[in-house]
Amino acid sequence: MSSEPLNYSIRPATEADFPAILGLIKELAEFEKAPEKVRNSVEQMKAEKDYFEALVAEKDDGEIIGMALYFYAYYTWVGKSMYLDDLYVKEKYRGRGVGKALLNRVIDTARKNNCKRLRWQVLEWNTPAIEFYKKMGVTLDDEWINCDLEF
């Protein structure tokens, strides 16, 4: 971790950010040992832009160093909710508050939009992320199993 000051801001993503966001998604897939599972593309993101929103962490020089991608959902037990699909910060910028700033901004967005829950997943082996989420006061659920049906 660098001790050099990190000047960045968190802002809503635009279509112009989609290539950088897709790059971060691919980095995340590498980290999660599943690069072959990324089927998304910039063109697909543009076509489906009404189904998700994203925040980016941008350095003063314009480099996108992190992102949080989310969408709204409806859970029968609680109602309107937000699902955080990915929160990712480039490795060399981790431990410097970027992830926390992104997550706090997502939390603020969920609250401002009257969401009753913010939900996301973390891989059971991703100890640094799990510890980070615990420090944020998150409840980890070990009862539910993911069910995916891909088309």
Buried (B, 14 or more C-beta within 10 A) or exposed (E): EEEEEBEBEBEEBEEEBBEBBBBBBEBBBEEBEEEEEEEBEBEEBEEEBEEBBBBBBBBEEEEBBBBBBBBBEEEEEEEBBBBBEBBBBBEEBBEBBBBEBBBBBBBEBBEEEEBEBBBBEBEEEBEEBBEBBEEEEBEEEEEEEEEEEEE
